[in-house]
């Protein structure tokens, strides 16, 4: 189809996007940001740390996760707490606490994998570290999905007692309850996201470790079957254990379509394409959605499936291109379809709590969609206007540059990057003296002296991207303000891909 547009309209969009842009950073700066964004994940590791651990202020933690001996007897009747004795050592702590939440961990895994799939060729010497970060979580998800047939273990740690304490993971003595979903207690959202993560990871390891890649893909299919056959939200099955922490507000249909899309991309199994065509209309394919996060996958699923139309000419998926255009155009200032809100300093502002998660996910989609469009000289249609891939790249660059320090506060929101960055982040392991500097145990209550301290965190969590500034571009560097000062794996994971892109351009 040929799209007509006026030169005036195109120039206006081009000018709005490019006029205030100056190149604040070089490819070397982005390479440094890439290195640090991957290093961050080593600070979030749970379990037995490897000999090549680079953030050496961390030490082994949660070495008995999954053991029934680690679960208090009085909790076993509550919210599907598992009394199974399985190996659930490893994985990532999601943010500044010491709980292993399955939904954001799976999403983090998917986004690390997608970052490598699309932009791994730009990672150069960091590719090995990126794959190691991915494998740390994919190994854990395989264990969680295969330890007990028909079961997916989706959380380790009792969140209320964990959040009551301020203690480093090495000293953890709060209950390490294990929670699961199954046919009897469904969790289609977390299971389908886990399937997406494993399928995406299987693509990454296809060439370097074909046996492992096969295991990942077969496990993804099995977990997807559990998600699809026994439908229900894990929020209903697990209640206050996951809500309000990582409640599945968007439901589970978005994850089912997302999971199917990733398994299709990994396997090229036509049955998953048929599933997408048959179920897409009731799973959100006809709706425009303008958010992408650990909870809501609708916009990203459309971009993922649009690739098959743009690059692979699968005509049945043409509608996903139009919906992807609508999402992308919503982010472009001056576009007829623009819906995004920006701070006075130019930061995409979705909501007050951990806003930078939306900045990194949307920037990643802008760059990925630009790559797809570039593959055949295409463009995004914003009403009667045409938006080129260059416009998308520039819009993403402005957001990434803002995170790295080109902002009204003149500070980086990545710890350890640049001369000025957050020093009092909301993170237990970073803010409490390390076991190397303070070998004696620091108890649950004793740790609060470090939480309340005005001193900088003693352990620098290099590469951590915090929640970010408020809607007026202000940031107080306040450990108590977790909405702004807490880092999270799902903020960093899409940033890895974006930093890789710019390090190579």
N, C-alpha and C positions, 0 to 999 in steps of 0.2 A: 504494500500500500504506500502511495506517495503522499506525504504530508505537506501541505502548503503553509507557508508562514511569511510574515512580513519582515523585511530587514530591520525595520524600526523596532519591532517587538523583540527580535533577537538581540539587537544592540542594547536595548534597555536592560534586559536580563543580564547580558554580559557585563555591562557597566556596573550594575548594582552588585554583582558578585565580585568583580575584580578591582573596583575603583580604590577601595581603602586597603588593599592587600599589599603588604611589603614582606619580603622574605626575611624572617627573623632568624631562621636557622638553616644550617647547611646539612648536607647528607651525613657529615660526621656527627653532628648533633643528634640526628635521628638514629644513627647507628648506636650511639651511646645510650639513647633512650630505649632502644630495642634491647640492648644488653641488660640494662637495669630492670626493664619490665619483666623479663624472663627470670632474672635472679630473684625477684620478689617471691616467686613461688617456692623457693627453697626455704624461705622464712615461714611458710604456711604448712610445711610438711608435718604430717603425723606419722608416728611409727619409728622404726629403726633407721637412722640416718646413714647414708652411704659414706664411704671413706673420702669421696671427693666433694662432700658438702662444703659449699663456699661461704655461706653465712654461718660462721663458726660459733657465734654466740648461742645458736640453737643446739639442742641435744635431743636424745631419744625421748619419746613420750608415747603414752597410750599403747604400751606393748601388749596389753591383754585385751584389747578391744575385740568384742565378739564372744569372749568367754562367759559362760553362764555364771561362773564364780564371781564375775565382776558386776553382776546385776543384783541389787537388793531384792530379797524374796517378796517383800510387801508390795513391790511395784508390778509384779508379773501379771496381775489381772487388769492392769490399766492400759488402755489405748494400744492394745496389741503389742505389748512389750514381749520380746522373744526370750524364751528360756533356752533356746538352742545354744549349743556351744560350737561356734564357728570361728574361723580366722577372718577378722575384719580389721586387721592391723594395716595401717597405711592410709593413703588418701590425703585430703587437704582439710584443714580448718578453714571455714568459709571466709572469715573476716577477722575481727579483733577478739573473738571468743575462742573457746576450745571444743565446740561442737562440730561434728561432721554431718552437715545437712545434705541429704542426697540430691534434692532438686537443683540447688545452685551449683553443687559440685559437678553434676552431670552436664549442666549448661556450660560451665567453665570448660569442661572437657571438649564439648562440641565446638566451642569457639576457639580454643587453642588449636584443635585439629583443622578447623576451617581456615584459621590464620595461616597455618603451614601449607594447606592445600593451595590456597590462592596466591600466597606471597612468600612461600618458602624459598623460592629461587633468589629472593633478595636478601635472605638472612645470612648467607655466606657462612662465616665462622660460628654464628649463633644457631645454625640449624640443629646441630647436635644437642645443644642445651634446650632448645624449644621442644625437640622430640622427647628429651628426658623429662621435661616438665609435663608433657602430655602423657607419657607412659606411667608416671607416678600416679596419676588419677585413673587411667584406663586399666592398669593392673588391679587397682582397688575395685573398680566397677565390675570387672570380670569376677572377682571373688564374691562380691555382693550379689551377683546374678546367678552364680553357679553353685554356691555352697549348699543350698537346699533346693531340690527340684520344686518348681512351681512357686517359688518364693523369690522376692527381691528385697534385700535388706537396704533400708533407705535412710537410716539415721543412727548415729552412735552418740550418746550423750543426752542427759536430761537438761533441757535448755534453761529451766527456771533456776535450778540450783547452780548451774554453770554461770549464768548471768549475775547471780547474787554475789559470786566470788570474783575477786580480782587476783588471779594467780597465774603464773606462767604454766604452760602445758606440761613441763617437766615435773611439776609438783602436783598435778591434778589429783584431787581425791574426791571429786564430786561423782555421783553415780554415772556409770557409762552404760546406761540402758541402751538396748538394741531394739529398733523398731523395724517392722517389715510390712510389705503388702503382699497379697496373695489372692487366690480365687475368692476366698471367704471375706477378705478385707481389701478390696481393690484399690489400686492407685494408678490409673491409666496415665495420668499426667507425668508422674515421676518415672514410671516404667517406660513410657514412650520417649521421654527425654533421654533416659539411659540408653535406649536403643539407638537414638540419633547419635549420641556421643560415641558409642562403640562402633557404629557404622562409619562415622566420619573418621575416627581413629584408624579404622581398618584401611582406609584409602592412604593415609600417611605412611603406614608401615608395609604397604603392598610390595614395594620393591626391595626394601632393606630387610624385611623379616616376613616372608610370605606365610610361614606357619602361624606366627602370631596374628597376622592380618586375618587369616582364615578363622582362627579362634574368635577374634573380635566380631567378625561378621556373623558367624553362626550364633554367637551369644546374642548379638543384636536382634537377629530374627526371632530367637526364642523369647527374649524379653518383650519384643513387640507383640508377639502372639498373646502373651499374658496380658499386656495392656489392652489389646483390642478385644479379646474374647471375654474378659471379665472387666466390664467398664464401670468406672466410678472414680471419684476424686479422692486422692489421698488425704485431702483436708477433712473429708467426711470420715474416713477410716481412722485417722490419727488425731483428729480434733485439736485440742490446745497444745499438743506436742509440737505441731508444725505451724499453727496459727496463734498469734499473728506474725510469727517470725518469717516463714516462707509459705504463706497460705496461697493456694492456687486460685487466685481471683479470676483468672480468665477461663477456668474450667480445663477440661482435658482434650477437647476436640482439636485445639491448635497443636498440641503435642503429638496427637495421633497422625495428623497430616504431615507434620514436620518429620516425625520418625520414619514414616513411609517414604517421604521424599529422600531422606538420607540413605535409607537402605536401597532404594532404587538407584541412586547415584553410585553407591558403592558396588552393587551387584549387577546392575543392568538387568535385573530380573523383571520381565514384563508384567508379572503378576502384581508387582507393587505400583507400576504405572496404571494398571487397571484399577487397583484399589483407590488411587488418587482420583482417577476419573469418575469412579462410581460414588465415592464418598465426599469428594471435595465440596460439593454444594451444601452439604449439611455440616461441614467442618470449617466453614468460614471463607471458602475460596471466592465467594461472590461479594464479600464485604471488604471495604477499605478499612485498614487499621493503621494508626499512626504512632505506634509504639513498638519497641523491641527490647525485651528484657528476659531475665531468667524465668519470668512468669508467662509472658505473652510472645508467641513465636509467629504470629500471623504474617506480619510484614516480611520477616526474613524468609518464611516458607515461600512466599510469592517470588522473592528475588531468586531463591534457590531454583525454583521450578521455571522461572523465566529464562534461565540459562539454557534449558533444554529447547526452548523455542528460539531464542536469539542465536545460540551457537550450533545446536544440533537439529534445528528445523523440525521439531516435533510439533506439528500444527495444532494438535489437541490441547496444547498448553499455551496457546496464544493469549488467552484471557489473563494469564498470570503476568504477562508483559505489561498490559494496560494497568493492572492493579499495582504493579511495581512502579510504573511511571507515576501513578497518583501518590504513592508514598514518597518517592524521591522528590517529586515536585513540591510536596508539602514542606520540605526542608529548605527550599531555595527562596531567599528573600527576593521579593519582586515578582515571583511567579504568580500567575493567576490562581493557582491552587495552594499557595503558601498558607500554612496553618501554624507553623512553628513560632514559638515565642523566644525572643533573645534578650539577654540582659543588655544594659547600656553599653557594656564593653564587648558585646558580640557573642556571648556564650549561649549556645542552645540551652534553654531552660524548660525542663519538663515538669519537675516537681522538686520540693525542698529536700526530701530525704535522699541522700546519696545520688545527687543529680548527675554526677559525672558518669554513672553507669549508662545513662541514656546518650550521653555525648559520645562515649566510646563505641557503643553499639551502632548508633546512627552513622558515625563517621566510617565505621567498617563497612556498612552496607552501601554508603555512597561510593567508596573506593571499589568494592567488589562489583557493583553494578556498572561503574565506569569501565572496569576491565571487560565485562561481558559485552557492553555496547561497543567498545573498541575492537572487539574481535571481528565485527562485520561492518564497521563504519556507521553504526546506528546512533540513535539519540533518544532521549526521553521526550515524550510529548506532554506538554503542560498546557492543556487547553489548545489554543491556536498557536502556541509558541513552542519552539524547539529549544531544548537544553542539551548541550553537548557533554561528553565525558569530561572535558577540561573544566567545565563549570562545576561538575560534581567534585572533582579532585580538589579544586580551589576551595570550595566550601568545606570539605573535610579538613584541608590543611589549616584553615583558619581555626577550626575547633581543636585540632591537635596542638597547634602552636599556642593557643590560649592555655591549654593544660600545662605546657612546658615553660610558660613564663611570659608570653606576649599578651598581657592582660593588665587591667588597671592597678592591680596590687603589685605588679612587677615581681611576681613570685611563681615558682614552679609548684604545681600540685602533685608532682612526683617526688617522693622522698629521695634525697641524694642526687637530684639532677639540678644543676645550676648552683648559684651562690646563695639563693634564698628559697627555702622550701619548708613545709610543715615539720616541726620538731616535737610537738606534743600530740602525736596521733593516738587515737582511741584503739589501743592494741595492747593486750596483756603481756605477751612475750616481749614486745619492744620496750614497754614502759617499766617493767620490773627487772631489777638487776639479774643478769644471766647466772646460770649455775656455775659458770667458770669463775665469775667475779664474787659470787655469793653462794658457796656450796651448800650452806645450811638451808633447810626447807623454809619457804615463806608461805605462811598459811593463807587460807581464804580471806580472813578478815585483815591479817597483817598487810596484805597487798594493797589495801585501800589507801595507805599512806602514799604510795606511788601514784595511784590514780589521782589523788588530790594535790599532788605536788605541782608546783609551777615550773619545775626544772624541765629541761628537755629530756626526752626519752634517752636512757643510757645506751640502748641497742638500736642502731640505725637499720630500719627495715628498707634497705635499698630497693628502689623501683616501685614501692607501694604508691598507688594513686588513691588519694583520699576521696571522700564524698564530694568535696568541692565547695565553692563559695555560694553565697545566697543570691537571690534574684537581683541584687544591686551590686554584684561583684565584690562583696565584702567577705573576708575570711578572718576569723579571730584566733585561729590556732589554739583551740580550746579542747583539751582531751575529753571533757565532759559533754561536748556537743557532738555526739556520734554521727548525727546526720551529715555533718560537714567533715569531721576529722577521722572517720573510720574507713580504712581501706577494705577492699574485698576482691576475691579472686575473679569475680565476674565483671569487675571494672577493668582489670588488667588484661584479661584474656583477649577481648577484641582489639585492645590497644596494641597488642603484640603484632597483629596483622597490619594495622595502620602504620606503626613505626617502621615495620619491614618495608612496606611500600615506599615510604618517603626516603628511607635510607638508600634505596636503589634508584631514586629519581632526583 
